[in-house]
């Protein structure tokens, strides 16, 4: 089994668990299933796309607007160079 070094917060959670300080949640399996379905529904909403940015890119583009603005600018340049991309807004 692979061993991982826990950070301070993870260590605190582990100790609380081991000491029995974390209460059980009634119907946990059902609640987990419902939460997963809600997350899935959110990610698959029409018009919603999830893209994970590398850390160095995320340092420059802090929100969806900044990412969309630059991608639209790039798309416009591409449209000017290739009319086959004219369907892009």
C-alpha positions in Angstrom: 0.0 0.0 0.0 1.3 3.5 -0.9 1.8 5.8 2.0 1.2 9.6 1.8 2.3 12.4 4.0 -0.7 14.2 5.4 -0.9 18.0 5.6 -1.9 19.6 8.9 -5.6 19.7 8.0 -5.7 16.1 6.9 -3.9 15.0 10.0 -6.4 16.9 12.2 -9.3 15.1 10.4 -7.7 11.7 10.7 -7.1 12.2 14.5 -10.7 13.4 14.9 -11.9 10.3 13.1 -9.7 7.9 15.1 -10.9 9.5 18.3 -14.5 9.0 17.3 -15.3 12.8 17.1 -16.8 12.6 13.7 -20.5 11.6 13.9 -22.1 9.1 11.5 -24.5 10.5 8.9 -27.8 8.7 8.7 -28.5 7.4 5.2 -25.0 8.4 4.1 -25.1 6.2 1.0 -28.3 7.8 -0.2 -27.0 11.3 0.5 -23.7 10.6 -1.4 -25.7 9.2 -4.3 -27.9 12.3 -4.4 -24.9 14.6 -4.1 -23.1 12.8 -7.0 -26.2 13.1 -9.2 -26.6 16.8 -8.4 -22.9 17.4 -9.3 -23.3 15.4 -12.5 -26.4 17.4 -13.4 -24.6 20.7 -12.8 -21.6 19.6 -14.9 -23.9 18.5 -17.8 -26.1 21.6 -17.9 -26.7 22.8 -21.5 -23.9 25.3 -22.4 -21.7 24.3 -19.5 -18.2 23.0 -20.2 -15.6 22.2 -17.6 -12.0 22.7 -18.5 -9.2 22.3 -16.0 -6.5 24.9 -16.3 -2.8 24.2 -15.5 -1.6 26.2 -12.5 0.5 28.6 -14.5 -2.4 29.4 -16.8 -4.8 29.8 -13.8 -2.4 32.4 -12.3 -3.1 34.6 -15.4 -6.8 33.9 -16.0 -8.6 34.0 -12.7 -12.2 33.6 -13.9 -14.4 32.3 -16.7 -14.8 35.8 -18.2 -11.0 36.3 -18.7 -10.6 32.8 -20.2 -13.6 33.3 -22.5 -12.5 36.8 -23.6 -9.0 35.6 -24.7 -10.4 32.5 -26.4 -12.9 34.6 -28.3 -10.0 36.9 -29.4 -8.0 33.8 -30.6 -11.1 32.4 -32.4 -11.6 35.7 -34.2 -8.0 35.6 -35.4 -8.5 32.1 -36.5 -11.8 33.0 -38.3 -9.9 35.7 -40.2 -7.3 33.2 -41.3 -9.7 30.3 -42.1 -13.3 31.1 -43.3 -14.3 27.5 -42.4 -14.5 28.7 -38.8 -17.0 31.4 -39.6 -19.7 29.6 -37.5 -17.9 30.6 -34.3 -19.5 33.6 -32.5 
